[in-house]
Amino acid sequence: MTKWEVRLWNDLKGKKMYGFKVRRQYGIKNYVIDFYCHKLKLAIEIDGDIHYFNEKIKKDREKDDFLKSEGVKVIRIENLDFEEDYEGVIIHLEDIFKERAKEIKIEIEEKA
């Protein structure tokens, strides 16, 4: 895992995000997702520099299309976003978790 994946994992593991269990390096069919919340059907992908190469862009698009066809919401965050404003990314993810829970009608635990 990259340093940003390690840091993000520390903020997601142990049901720290509104009580939702998040797994890392989770496999669905032939794809591995950086972070996945099964209950919300929410995939979080962290994109480094390699994701800007044409072949990787194509593979990412195929992966996203497959996951969406399975009802999974895919969120992609660039490493640069973490470097520029890590706390802002966490706030953004909190909003995404809340919105996704609302979309699929699941109650969330408010943070203390």
C-alpha atoms as an extended CHARMM CRD file, in Angstrom:
* protein
*
       112  EXT
         1         1  MET       CA              0.0000000000        0.0000000000        0.0000000000  PROA      1               0.0000000000
         2         2  THR       CA              1.1120000000        3.5440000000       -0.6870000000  PROA      2               0.0000000000
         3         3  LYS       CA              1.5690000000        5.9780000000        2.1960000000  PROA      3               0.0000000000
         4         4  TRP       CA             -1.8230000000        7.5210000000        1.3950000000  PROA      4               0.0000000000
         5         5  GLU       CA             -3.5270000000        4.1350000000        1.3350000000  PROA      5               0.0000000000
         6         6  VAL       CA             -1.9750000000        3.3320000000        4.7210000000  PROA      6               0.0000000000
         7         7  ARG       CA             -3.1270000000        6.6350000000        6.1760000000  PROA      7               0.0000000000
         8         8  LEU       CA             -6.6130000000        6.3020000000        4.7170000000  PROA      8               0.0000000000
         9         9  TRP       CA             -6.8630000000        2.7130000000        5.9550000000  PROA      9               0.0000000000
        10        10  ASN       CA             -6.1780000000        3.9760000000        9.4840000000  PROA      10              0.0000000000
        11        11  ASP       CA             -9.1850000000        6.3160000000        9.1200000000  PROA      11              0.0000000000
        12        12  LEU       CA            -11.4910000000        3.6450000000        7.6560000000  PROA      12              0.0000000000
        13        13  LYS       CA            -10.6890000000        0.4260000000        9.5340000000  PROA      13              0.0000000000
        14        14  GLY       CA            -12.4960000000       -0.5870000000       12.6700000000  PROA      14              0.0000000000
        15        15  LYS       CA            -15.8250000000        0.8020000000       11.4470000000  PROA      15              0.0000000000
        16        16  LYS       CA            -14.5810000000        4.3680000000       11.9750000000  PROA      16              0.0000000000
        17        17  MET       CA            -16.6690000000        5.7040000000        9.0910000000  PROA      17              0.0000000000
        18        18  TYR       CA            -20.1780000000        5.8940000000       10.5830000000  PROA      18              0.0000000000
        19        19  GLY       CA            -20.0010000000        2.3030000000       11.7830000000  PROA      19              0.0000000000
        20        20  PHE       CA            -19.5640000000        0.8080000000        8.2960000000  PROA      20              0.0000000000
        21        21  LYS       CA            -17.0760000000       -2.0150000000        7.8520000000  PROA      21              0.0000000000
        22        22  VAL       CA            -14.5530000000       -1.2430000000        5.1310000000  PROA      22              0.0000000000
        23        23  ARG       CA            -12.2230000000       -3.8540000000        3.6860000000  PROA      23              0.0000000000
        24        24  ARG       CA             -8.9600000000       -3.2120000000        1.8940000000  PROA      24              0.0000000000
        25        25  GLN       CA             -7.7310000000       -4.9590000000       -1.2310000000  PROA      25              0.0000000000
        26        26  TYR       CA            -11.1460000000       -6.5470000000       -1.6990000000  PROA      26              0.0000000000
        27        27  GLY       CA            -11.7480000000       -8.7790000000       -4.7170000000  PROA      27              0.0000000000
        28        28  ILE       CA            -14.8760000000       -8.8320000000       -6.8610000000  PROA      28              0.0000000000
        29        29  LYS       CA            -14.6120000000      -11.2440000000       -9.8030000000  PROA      29              0.0000000000
        30        30  ASN       CA            -11.2740000000      -10.4620000000      -11.4850000000  PROA      30              0.0000000000
        31        31  TYR       CA            -10.9060000000       -7.0110000000       -9.9150000000  PROA      31              0.0000000000
        32        32  VAL       CA             -9.2470000000       -5.8520000000       -6.7160000000  PROA      32              0.0000000000
        33        33  ILE       CA            -10.6410000000       -2.7230000000       -5.0800000000  PROA      33              0.0000000000
        34        34  ASP       CA             -8.4210000000       -0.5840000000       -2.8480000000  PROA      34              0.0000000000
        35        35  PHE       CA            -11.1780000000       -0.0880000000       -0.2410000000  PROA      35              0.0000000000
        36        36  TYR       CA            -14.6870000000       -1.5290000000       -0.2790000000  PROA      36              0.0000000000
        37        37  CYS       CA            -17.7570000000       -1.1880000000        1.9260000000  PROA      37              0.0000000000
        38        38  HSD       CA            -20.0050000000       -4.1610000000        1.1600000000  PROA      38              0.0000000000
        39        39  LYS       CA            -23.0410000000       -2.8340000000        3.0190000000  PROA      39              0.0000000000
        40        40  LEU       CA            -23.0220000000        0.3820000000        0.9600000000  PROA      40              0.0000000000
        41        41  LYS       CA            -21.6950000000       -1.2480000000       -2.2130000000  PROA      41              0.0000000000
        42        42  LEU       CA            -19.0990000000        1.5140000000       -2.2670000000  PROA      42              0.0000000000
        43        43  ALA       CA            -15.6470000000        1.1860000000       -3.8320000000  PROA      43              0.0000000000
        44        44  ILE       CA            -12.8710000000        3.6770000000       -3.1450000000  PROA      44              0.0000000000
        45        45  GLU       CA             -9.9230000000        3.6580000000       -5.5150000000  PROA      45              0.0000000000
        46        46  ILE       CA             -6.7130000000        5.6030000000       -4.8900000000  PROA      46              0.0000000000
        47        47  ASP       CA             -5.0680000000        6.6420000000       -8.1350000000  PROA      47              0.0000000000
        48        48  GLY       CA             -1.3410000000        7.2910000000       -8.3650000000  PROA      48              0.0000000000
        49        49  ASP       CA              0.7240000000        8.3550000000      -11.3540000000  PROA      49              0.0000000000
        50        50  ILE       CA              0.3900000000        4.9710000000      -13.0970000000  PROA      50              0.0000000000
        51        51  HSD       CA             -3.3210000000        5.6330000000      -13.6170000000  PROA      51              0.0000000000
        52        52  TYR       CA             -2.5010000000        8.3220000000      -16.2170000000  PROA      52              0.0000000000
        53        53  PHE       CA             -1.1010000000        5.8610000000      -18.7650000000  PROA      53              0.0000000000
        54        54  ASN       CA             -3.4700000000        4.9720000000      -21.6130000000  PROA      54              0.0000000000
        55        55  GLU       CA             -3.5310000000        1.2280000000      -20.9010000000  PROA      55              0.0000000000
        56        56  LYS       CA             -4.2480000000        1.7850000000      -17.2100000000  PROA      56              0.0000000000
        57        57  ILE       CA             -6.9430000000        4.3620000000      -18.0210000000  PROA      57              0.0000000000
        58        58  LYS       CA             -8.6170000000        1.7550000000      -20.2370000000  PROA      58              0.0000000000
        59        59  LYS       CA             -8.4040000000       -0.9510000000      -17.5480000000  PROA      59              0.0000000000
        60        60  ASP       CA             -9.7310000000        1.4310000000      -14.8860000000  PROA      60              0.0000000000
        61        61  ARG       CA            -12.6750000000        2.3100000000      -17.1200000000  PROA      61              0.0000000000
        62        62  GLU       CA            -13.4560000000       -1.3870000000      -17.6980000000  PROA      62              0.0000000000
        63        63  LYS       CA            -13.2280000000       -2.0450000000      -13.9500000000  PROA      63              0.0000000000
        64        64  ASP       CA            -15.4920000000        0.9180000000      -13.1410000000  PROA      64              0.0000000000
        65        65  ASP       CA            -18.0310000000       -0.1210000000      -15.7760000000  PROA      65              0.0000000000
        66        66  PHE       CA            -18.1350000000       -3.6660000000      -14.4070000000  PROA      66              0.0000000000
        67        67  LEU       CA            -18.5200000000       -2.4950000000      -10.8100000000  PROA      67              0.0000000000
        68        68  LYS       CA            -21.2790000000       -0.0650000000      -11.7740000000  PROA      68              0.0000000000
        69        69  SER       CA            -23.0890000000       -2.8770000000      -13.5900000000  PROA      69              0.0000000000
        70        70  GLU       CA            -23.0020000000       -4.7510000000      -10.2520000000  PROA      70              0.0000000000
        71        71  GLY       CA            -24.5860000000       -1.7740000000       -8.4820000000  PROA      71              0.0000000000
        72        72  VAL       CA            -21.3410000000       -0.5920000000       -6.8980000000  PROA      72              0.0000000000
        73        73  LYS       CA            -20.6720000000        3.1320000000       -6.6180000000  PROA      73              0.0000000000
        74        74  VAL       CA            -17.0420000000        3.8710000000       -7.5080000000  PROA      74              0.0000000000
        75        75  ILE       CA            -15.1260000000        6.7980000000       -6.0580000000  PROA      75              0.0000000000
        76        76  ARG       CA            -11.6730000000        7.6250000000       -7.4070000000  PROA      76              0.0000000000
        77        77  ILE       CA             -9.3210000000        9.8710000000       -5.4840000000  PROA      77              0.0000000000
        78        78  GLU       CA             -5.9450000000       10.9950000000       -6.7690000000  PROA      78              0.0000000000
        79        79  ASN       CA             -2.8360000000       10.8680000000       -4.5900000000  PROA      79              0.0000000000
        80        80  LEU       CA             -2.3760000000       14.5760000000       -5.2770000000  PROA      80              0.0000000000
        81        81  ASP       CA             -5.7140000000       15.2940000000       -3.5660000000  PROA      81              0.0000000000
        82        82  PHE       CA             -4.3870000000       13.6570000000       -0.3900000000  PROA      82              0.0000000000
        83        83  GLU       CA             -1.1420000000       15.6140000000       -0.5850000000  PROA      83              0.0000000000
        84        84  GLU       CA             -2.9260000000       18.9330000000       -1.0420000000  PROA      84              0.0000000000
        85        85  ASP       CA             -5.6990000000       18.5080000000        1.5520000000  PROA      85              0.0000000000
        86        86  TYR       CA             -5.9250000000       15.1860000000        3.3760000000  PROA      86              0.0000000000
        87        87  GLU       CA             -8.5220000000       16.4060000000        5.8700000000  PROA      87              0.0000000000
        88        88  GLY       CA            -10.6330000000       17.7830000000        3.0150000000  PROA      88              0.0000000000
        89        89  VAL       CA            -10.5960000000       14.3510000000        1.3600000000  PROA      89              0.0000000000
        90        90  ILE       CA            -11.7740000000       12.7270000000        4.6080000000  PROA      90              0.0000000000
        91        91  ILE       CA            -14.6400000000       15.2330000000        4.8860000000  PROA      91              0.0000000000
        92        92  HSD       CA            -15.5270000000       14.4990000000        1.2500000000  PROA      92              0.0000000000
        93        93  LEU       CA            -15.5430000000       10.7470000000        1.9780000000  PROA      93              0.0000000000
        94        94  GLU       CA            -17.7460000000       11.2840000000        5.0350000000  PROA      94              0.0000000000
        95        95  ASP       CA            -20.2390000000       13.0730000000        2.7750000000  PROA      95              0.0000000000
        96        96  ILE       CA            -20.0710000000       10.2410000000        0.2370000000  PROA      96              0.0000000000
        97        97  PHE       CA            -20.7340000000        7.6120000000        2.9280000000  PROA      97              0.0000000000
        98        98  LYS       CA            -23.7310000000        9.6130000000        4.1990000000  PROA      98              0.0000000000
        99        99  GLU       CA            -25.1060000000       10.1830000000        0.6800000000  PROA      99              0.0000000000
       100       100  ARG       CA            -24.6650000000        6.5430000000       -0.2870000000  PROA      100             0.0000000000
       101       101  ALA       CA            -26.3990000000        5.3660000000        2.8970000000  PROA      101             0.0000000000
       102       102  LYS       CA            -29.2830000000        7.7100000000        2.1320000000  PROA      102             0.0000000000
       103       103  GLU       CA            -29.4610000000        6.4680000000       -1.4940000000  PROA      103             0.0000000000
       104       104  ILE       CA            -29.8820000000        2.8660000000       -0.4030000000  PROA      104             0.0000000000
       105       105  LYS       CA            -31.9340000000        3.7230000000        2.6970000000  PROA      105             0.0000000000
       106       106  ILE       CA            -29.5430000000        2.6550000000        5.4470000000  PROA      106             0.0000000000
       107       107  GLU       CA            -29.3970000000        4.4630000000        8.7820000000  PROA      107             0.0000000000
       108       108  ILE       CA            -25.9800000000        5.7490000000        9.7800000000  PROA      108             0.0000000000
       109       109  GLU       CA            -24.3420000000        6.1190000000       13.1640000000  PROA      109             0.0000000000
       110       110  GLU       CA            -23.5680000000        9.7520000000       13.8280000000  PROA      110             0.0000000000
       111       111  LYS       CA            -19.9580000000       10.3810000000       14.7650000000  PROA      111             0.0000000000
       112       112  ALA       CA            -19.2520000000       11.2830000000       18.3640000000  PROA      112             0.0000000000
